[in-house]
Amino acid sequence: MANMKKPCETKEKLLQVGFDLIWDSSYGSVSVDDICKRAGINKGSFYHFFPSKADLVVAAYEEHWKQKRPEMDRIFSPQVPPLERIRNFCRLMYGFQKDKAEKYGHVCGCPFTSVGSEVATFDEKIRAKIEYLMNRSTKYLENALADAIREGSVIVKDPVAAAVTLQSLVLGILVEARVQNDLKVLEAMESTVMDFIGAKAVAV
């Protein structure tokens, strides 16, 4: 029963359900009532943990990043050759989207860009959190590109600028896959990314 849940379990349930519902649909179409109903938790408990839906989203995105970070650390380990890190990142994105498409019945795209583009002009709290988390993701690409530049395996010269553009490229592909609801859009991500950094012919 919902009332028997421990406080930490209740909060975790709200975070996960809120994240999933909004990613599957949109920020505007999901209400606090929707989240509570799916989670089997009353609204009083919701507002005990979160003053608003926006506060839940900010906390849910931070929790999502916390869960995602170990995998990112593994993929982008300095022990892995820099180009392989970037290739593995593309493969991770594809696998992640494939898993979610099987779960929800459609391609979901990036949870950050989907909600970020929806609320950026009217909710600074969510916008700032998404920008912060996306910058952390970009930093992994920046470090990999810096190592690739040092070993001469890419044609780009500025790892900071290249990482920002590369992140935008990947996010654009994810948006297109969501719009078309087609995982095939993502199949060319790795080769497109390798072309952009000038590493297409580099052996791995």
Phi and psi in degrees as GROMACS dihedral restraints (atoms count N, CA, C in turn):
[ dihedral_restraints ]
;  ai    aj    ak    al  type     phi  dphi    fc
    3     4     5     6     1   -60.6    20    10
    4     5     6     7     1   -38.3    20    10
    6     7     8     9     1   -69.3    20    10
    7     8     9    10     1   -16.7    20    10
    9    10    11    12     1   -91.1    20    10
   10    11    12    13     1    -5.3    20    10
   12    13    14    15     1   -66.6    20    10
   13    14    15    16     1   144.1    20    10
   15    16    17    18     1   -70.1    20    10
   16    17    18    19     1   150.6    20    10
   18    19    20    21     1   -52.6    20    10
   19    20    21    22     1   -42.7    20    10
   21    22    23    24     1   -65.8    20    10
   22    23    24    25     1   -36.2    20    10
   24    25    26    27     1   -68.8    20    10
   25    26    27    28     1   -38.9    20    10
   27    28    29    30     1   -63.1    20    10
   28    29    30    31     1   -45.9    20    10
   30    31    32    33     1   -63.9    20    10
   31    32    33    34     1   -45.2    20    10
   33    34    35    36     1   -61.5    20    10
   34    35    36    37     1   -39.0    20    10
   36    37    38    39     1   -64.2    20    10
   37    38    39    40     1   -44.5    20    10
   39    40    41    42     1   -62.7    20    10
   40    41    42    43     1   -41.4    20    10
   42    43    44    45     1   -62.2    20    10
   43    44    45    46     1   -46.8    20    10
   45    46    47    48     1   -68.8    20    10
   46    47    48    49     1   -45.6    20    10
   48    49    50    51     1   -65.0    20    10
   49    50    51    52     1   -43.4    20    10
   51    52    53    54     1   -61.0    20    10
   52    53    54    55     1   -44.7    20    10
   54    55    56    57     1   -60.8    20    10
   55    56    57    58     1   -48.6    20    10
   57    58    59    60     1   -64.1    20    10
   58    59    60    61     1   -46.4    20    10
   60    61    62    63     1   -62.4    20    10
   61    62    63    64     1   -44.8    20    10
   63    64    65    66     1   -70.1    20    10
   64    65    66    67     1   -38.6    20    10
   66    67    68    69     1   -65.8    20    10
   67    68    69    70     1   -40.7    20    10
   69    70    71    72     1   -67.2    20    10
   70    71    72    73     1   -32.2    20    10
   72    73    74    75     1  -118.6    20    10
   73    74    75    76     1   -98.4    20    10
   75    76    77    78     1  -165.6    20    10
   76    77    78    79     1   165.3    20    10
   78    79    80    81     1   -64.0    20    10
   79    80    81    82     1   -46.1    20    10
   81    82    83    84     1   -69.4    20    10
   82    83    84    85     1   -27.3    20    10
   84    85    86    87     1   -88.6    20    10
   85    86    87    88     1    -8.2    20    10
   87    88    89    90     1  -107.8    20    10
   88    89    90    91     1   123.9    20    10
   90    91    92    93     1  -101.3    20    10
   91    92    93    94     1   168.3    20    10
   93    94    95    96     1   -60.0    20    10
   94    95    96    97     1   -38.9    20    10
   96    97    98    99     1   -59.8    20    10
   97    98    99   100     1   -41.7    20    10
   99   100   101   102     1   -61.1    20    10
  100   101   102   103     1   -44.0    20    10
  102   103   104   105     1   -64.7    20    10
  103   104   105   106     1   -46.2    20    10
  105   106   107   108     1   -64.3    20    10
  106   107   108   109     1   -40.9    20    10
  108   109   110   111     1   -63.0    20    10
  109   110   111   112     1   -46.9    20    10
  111   112   113   114     1   -65.2    20    10
  112   113   114   115     1   -37.5    20    10
  114   115   116   117     1   -79.1    20    10
  115   116   117   118     1   -16.8    20    10
  117   118   119   120     1    70.9    20    10
  118   119   120   121     1    36.2    20    10
  120   121   122   123     1  -129.8    20    10
  121   122   123   124     1   140.6    20    10
  123   124   125   126     1   -77.5    20    10
  124   125   126   127     1   161.5    20    10
  126   127   128   129     1   -65.4    20    10
  127   128   129   130     1   -30.1    20    10
  129   130   131   132     1   -60.3    20    10
  130   131   132   133     1   -40.7    20    10
  132   133   134   135     1   -67.5    20    10
  133   134   135   136     1   -38.4    20    10
  135   136   137   138     1   -56.8    20    10
  136   137   138   139     1   -52.7    20    10
  138   139   140   141     1   -74.0    20    10
  139   140   141   142     1   -13.3    20    10
  141   142   143   144     1   -66.8    20    10
  142   143   144   145     1   -36.7    20    10
  144   145   146   147     1   -95.0    20    10
  145   146   147   148     1   -32.6    20    10
  147   148   149   150     1  -134.4    20    10
  148   149   150   151     1   122.2    20    10
  150   151   152   153     1   -62.4    20    10
  151   152   153   154     1   -25.2    20    10
  153   154   155   156     1  -156.6    20    10
  154   155   156   157     1   170.6    20    10
  156   157   158   159     1   -62.3    20    10
  157   158   159   160     1   -38.0    20    10
  159   160   161   162     1   -60.7    20    10
  160   161   162   163     1   -40.4    20    10
  162   163   164   165     1   -65.1    20    10
  163   164   165   166     1   -37.6    20    10
  165   166   167   168     1   -62.8    20    10
  166   167   168   169     1   -43.7    20    10
  168   169   170   171     1   -61.4    20    10
  169   170   171   172     1   -44.6    20    10
  171   172   173   174     1   -59.1    20    10
  172   173   174   175     1   -46.0    20    10
  174   175   176   177     1   -67.8    20    10
  175   176   177   178     1   -37.9    20    10
  177   178   179   180     1   -66.5    20    10
  178   179   180   181     1   -37.8    20    10
  180   181   182   183     1   -70.1    20    10
  181   182   183   184     1   -36.8    20    10
  183   184   185   186     1   -65.1    20    10
  184   185   186   187     1   -40.8    20    10
  186   187   188   189     1   -66.3    20    10
  187   188   189   190     1   -39.7    20    10
  189   190   191   192     1   -60.1    20    10
  190   191   192   193     1   -44.5    20    10
  192   193   194   195     1   -64.8    20    10
  193   194   195   196     1   -39.3    20    10
  195   196   197   198     1   -59.9    20    10
  196   197   198   199     1   -39.1    20    10
  198   199   200   201     1   -75.1    20    10
  199   200   201   202     1   -31.3    20    10
  201   202   203   204     1   -80.6    20    10
  202   203   204   205     1   -28.1    20    10
  204   205   206   207     1   -58.8    20    10
  205   206   207   208     1   -42.9    20    10
  207   208   209   210     1   -57.3    20    10
  208   209   210   211     1   -38.1    20    10
  210   211   212   213     1   -67.5    20    10
  211   212   213   214     1   -39.7    20    10
  213   214   215   216     1   -65.6    20    10
  214   215   216   217     1   -40.8    20    10
  216   217   218   219     1   -61.7    20    10
  217   218   219   220     1   -39.4    20    10
  219   220   221   222     1   -67.2    20    10
  220   221   222   223     1   -47.5    20    10
  222   223   224   225     1   -64.0    20    10
  223   224   225   226     1   -39.7    20    10
  225   226   227   228     1   -98.9    20    10
  226   227   228   229     1    22.6    20    10
  228   229   230   231     1   -58.0    20    10
  229   230   231   232     1   137.5    20    10
  231   232   233   234     1   -59.9    20    10
  232   233   234   235     1   -17.1    20    10
  234   235   236   237     1   -75.2    20    10
  235   236   237   238     1   -15.0    20    10
  237   238   239   240     1   -94.3    20    10
  238   239   240   241     1   134.4    20    10
  240   241   242   243     1   -52.9    20    10
  241   242   243   244     1   140.4    20    10
  243   244   245   246     1   -56.4    20    10
  244   245   246   247     1   -42.1    20    10
  246   247   248   249     1   -67.6    20    10
  247   248   249   250     1   -33.4    20    10
  249   250   251   252     1   -67.9    20    10
  250   251   252   253     1   -33.2    20    10
  252   253   254   255     1   -60.0    20    10
  253   254   255   256     1   -45.5    20    10
  255   256   257   258     1   -68.8    20    10
  256   257   258   259     1   -40.4    20    10
  258   259   260   261     1   -61.5    20    10
  259   260   261   262     1   -44.4    20    10
  261   262   263   264     1   -64.4    20    10
  262   263   264   265     1   -34.3    20    10
  264   265   266   267     1   -61.9    20    10
  265   266   267   268     1   -45.3    20    10
  267   268   269   270     1   -62.5    20    10
  268   269   270   271     1   -40.8    20    10
  270   271   272   273     1   -67.5    20    10
  271   272   273   274     1   -36.7    20    10
  273   274   275   276     1   -62.6    20    10
  274   275   276   277     1   -44.5    20    10
  276   277   278   279     1   -60.6    20    10
  277   278   279   280     1   -43.2    20    10
  279   280   281   282     1   -64.3    20    10
  280   281   282   283     1   -47.4    20    10
  282   283   284   285     1   -62.2    20    10
  283   284   285   286     1   -39.4    20    10
  285   286   287   288     1   -62.2    20    10
  286   287   288   289     1   -46.6    20    10
  288   289   290   291     1   -67.3    20    10
  289   290   291   292     1   -36.7    20    10
  291   292   293   294     1   -63.3    20    10
  292   293   294   295     1   -45.1    20    10
  294   295   296   297     1   -61.1    20    10
  295   296   297   298     1   -43.7    20    10
  297   298   299   300     1   -69.5    20    10
  298   299   300   301     1   -35.8    20    10
  300   301   302   303     1   -63.9    20    10
  301   302   303   304     1   -37.8    20    10
  303   304   305   306     1   -68.3    20    10
  304   305   306   307     1   -34.0    20    10
  306   307   308   309     1   -74.9    20    10
  307   308   309   310     1   -45.2    20    10
  309   310   311   312     1   -97.9    20    10
  310   311   312   313     1   -15.8    20    10
  312   313   314   315     1    89.5    20    10
  313   314   315   316     1     5.2    20    10
  315   316   317   318     1  -160.3    20    10
  316   317   318   319     1   162.8    20    10
  318   319   320   321     1   -74.1    20    10
  319   320   321   322     1   129.1    20    10
  321   322   323   324     1   -96.1    20    10
  322   323   324   325     1   -22.8    20    10
  324   325   326   327     1    72.5    20    10
  325   326   327   328     1  -164.5    20    10
  327   328   329   330     1   -81.3    20    10
  328   329   330   331     1   127.0    20    10
  330   331   332   333     1   -64.0    20    10
  331   332   333   334     1   -30.0    20    10
  333   334   335   336     1   -72.8    20    10
  334   335   336   337     1   -48.9    20    10
  336   337   338   339     1   -70.4    20    10
  337   338   339   340     1   -34.0    20    10
  339   340   341   342     1   -60.2    20    10
  340   341   342   343     1   -50.2    20    10
  342   343   344   345     1   -79.8    20    10
  343   344   345   346     1   -37.1    20    10
  345   346   347   348     1   -57.8    20    10
  346   347   348   349     1   -45.6    20    10
  348   349   350   351     1   -69.3    20    10
  349   350   351   352     1   -23.6    20    10
  351   352   353   354     1   -78.8    20    10
  352   353   354   355     1   -38.9    20    10
  354   355   356   357     1  -114.0    20    10
  355   356   357   358     1    -1.4    20    10
  357   358   359   360     1   -56.0    20    10
  358   359   360   361     1   -31.8    20    10
  360   361   362   363     1   -85.9    20    10
  361   362   363   364     1    -8.5    20    10
  363   364   365   366     1  -135.2    20    10
  364   365   366   367     1    -4.1    20    10
  366   367   368   369     1  -134.4    20    10
  367   368   369   370     1    95.4    20    10
  369   370   371   372     1   -66.7    20    10
  370   371   372   373     1   -32.6    20    10
  372   373   374   375     1   -61.6    20    10
  373   374   375   376     1   -47.7    20    10
  375   376   377   378     1   -69.9    20    10
  376   377   378   379     1   -43.2    20    10
  378   379   380   381     1   -56.7    20    10
  379   380   381   382     1   -46.1    20    10
  381   382   383   384     1   -65.2    20    10
  382   383   384   385     1   -39.5    20    10
  384   385   386   387     1   -65.0    20    10
  385   386   387   388     1   -43.5    20    10
  387   388   389   390     1   -64.3    20    10
  388   389   390   391     1   -42.8    20    10
  390   391   392   393     1   -60.6    20    10
  391   392   393   394     1   -43.3    20    10
  393   394   395   396     1   -60.9    20    10
  394   395   396   397     1   -46.5    20    10
  396   397   398   399     1   -69.9    20    10
  397   398   399   400     1   -37.2    20    10
  399   400   401   402     1   -66.9    20    10
  400   401   402   403     1   -35.6    20    10
  402   403   404   405     1   -64.8    20    10
  403   404   405   406     1   -35.9    20    10
  405   406   407   408     1   -66.1    20    10
  406   407   408   409     1   -38.4    20    10
  408   409   410   411     1   -66.2    20    10
  409   410   411   412     1   -42.0    20    10
  411   412   413   414     1   -61.7    20    10
  412   413   414   415     1   -32.8    20    10
  414   415   416   417     1   -61.1    20    10
  415   416   417   418     1   -36.1    20    10
  417   418   419   420     1   -60.5    20    10
  418   419   420   421     1   -45.1    20    10
  420   421   422   423     1   -64.9    20    10
  421   422   423   424     1   -39.5    20    10
  423   424   425   426     1   -60.3    20    10
  424   425   426   427     1   -45.2    20    10
  426   427   428   429     1   -65.7    20    10
  427   428   429   430     1   -39.5    20    10
  429   430   431   432     1   -65.2    20    10
  430   431   432   433     1   -42.1    20    10
  432   433   434   435     1   -67.0    20    10
  433   434   435   436     1   -37.7    20    10
  435   436   437   438     1   -60.9    20    10
  436   437   438   439     1   -41.6    20    10
  438   439   440   441     1   -67.9    20    10
  439   440   441   442     1   -38.5    20    10
  441   442   443   444     1   -65.9    20    10
  442   443   444   445     1   -38.4    20    10
  444   445   446   447     1   -64.2    20    10
  445   446   447   448     1   -41.9    20    10
  447   448   449   450     1   -62.8    20    10
  448   449   450   451     1   -35.2    20    10
  450   451   452   453     1   -89.6    20    10
  451   452   453   454     1    -0.7    20    10
  453   454   455   456     1    73.9    20    10
  454   455   456   457     1    26.5    20    10
  456   457   458   459     1   -99.6    20    10
  457   458   459   460     1     4.1    20    10
  459   460   461   462     1  -137.7    20    10
  460   461   462   463     1   161.7    20    10
  462   463   464   465     1   -94.9    20    10
  463   464   465   466     1   -16.3    20    10
  465   466   467   468     1   -66.4    20    10
  466   467   468   469     1   150.7    20    10
  468   469   470   471     1  -111.8    20    10
  469   470   471   472     1   -28.7    20    10
  471   472   473   474     1  -111.1    20    10
  472   473   474   475     1   106.3    20    10
  474   475   476   477     1   -64.8    20    10
  475   476   477   478     1   -32.0    20    10
  477   478   479   480     1   -68.2    20    10
  478   479   480   481     1   -52.7    20    10
  480   481   482   483     1   -64.3    20    10
  481   482   483   484     1   -41.0    20    10
  483   484   485   486     1   -65.4    20    10
  484   485   486   487     1   -38.2    20    10
  486   487   488   489     1   -65.6    20    10
  487   488   489   490     1   -41.0    20    10
  489   490   491   492     1   -62.9    20    10
  490   491   492   493     1   -45.4    20    10
  492   493   494   495     1   -66.8    20    10
  493   494   495   496     1   -39.6    20    10
  495   496   497   498     1   -63.9    20    10
  496   497   498   499     1   -42.3    20    10
  498   499   500   501     1   -61.0    20    10
  499   500   501   502     1   -43.1    20    10
  501   502   503   504     1   -63.2    20    10
  502   503   504   505     1   -38.1    20    10
  504   505   506   507     1   -62.2    20    10
  505   506   507   508     1   -48.0    20    10
  507   508   509   510     1   -63.0    20    10
  508   509   510   511     1   -44.5    20    10
  510   511   512   513     1   -64.3    20    10
  511   512   513   514     1   -37.3    20    10
  513   514   515   516     1   -63.1    20    10
  514   515   516   517     1   -40.0    20    10
  516   517   518   519     1   -64.7    20    10
  517   518   519   520     1   -39.8    20    10
  519   520   521   522     1   -65.2    20    10
  520   521   522   523     1   -39.1    20    10
  522   523   524   525     1   -63.3    20    10
  523   524   525   526     1   -45.3    20    10
  525   526   527   528     1   -61.6    20    10
  526   527   528   529     1   -39.5    20    10
  528   529   530   531     1   -64.1    20    10
  529   530   531   532     1   -38.1    20    10
  531   532   533   534     1   -68.1    20    10
  532   533   534   535     1   -44.4    20    10
  534   535   536   537     1   -62.4    20    10
  535   536   537   538     1   -44.2    20    10
  537   538   539   540     1   -82.4    20    10
  538   539   540   541     1   -12.1    20    10
  540   541   542   543     1    51.0    20    10
  541   542   543   544     1    52.7    20    10
  543   544   545   546     1  -145.2    20    10
  544   545   546   547     1   114.6    20    10
  546   547   548   549     1   -65.7    20    10
  547   548   549   550     1   -21.3    20    10
  549   550   551   552     1   -61.5    20    10
  550   551   552   553     1   -27.0    20    10
  552   553   554   555     1   -58.5    20    10
  553   554   555   556     1   -32.2    20    10
  555   556   557   558     1   -82.2    20    10
  556   557   558   559     1   -13.8    20    10
  558   559   560   561     1   -65.7    20    10
  559   560   561   562     1   -26.5    20    10
  561   562   563   564     1   -93.2    20    10
  562   563   564   565     1     3.5    20    10
  564   565   566   567     1   -57.6    20    10
  565   566   567   568     1   -48.8    20    10
  567   568   569   570     1   -61.0    20    10
  568   569   570   571     1   -47.7    20    10
  570   571   572   573     1   -67.2    20    10
  571   572   573   574     1   -35.0    20    10
  573   574   575   576     1   -65.2    20    10
  574   575   576   577     1   -43.3    20    10
  576   577   578   579     1   -64.5    20    10
  577   578   579   580     1   -43.9    20    10
  579   580   581   582     1   -63.8    20    10
  580   581   582   583     1   -37.9    20    10
  582   583   584   585     1   -61.9    20    10
  583   584   585   586     1   -43.9    20    10
  585   586   587   588     1   -60.6    20    10
  586   587   588   589     1   -42.9    20    10
  588   589   590   591     1   -87.0    20    10
  589   590   591   592     1    -0.7    20    10
  591   592   593   594     1    76.1    20    10
  592   593   594   595     1    33.9    20    10
  594   595   596   597     1  -118.8    20    10
  595   596   597   598     1    14.2    20    10
  597   598   599   600     1   -56.8    20    10
  598   599   600   601     1   -40.5    20    10
  600   601   602   603     1   -92.9    20    10
  601   602   603   604     1     4.7    20    10
  603   604   605   606     1   -81.9    20    10
  604   605   606   607     1   126.7    20    10
  606   607   608   609     1   -71.2    20    10
  607   608   609   610     1   142.4    20    10
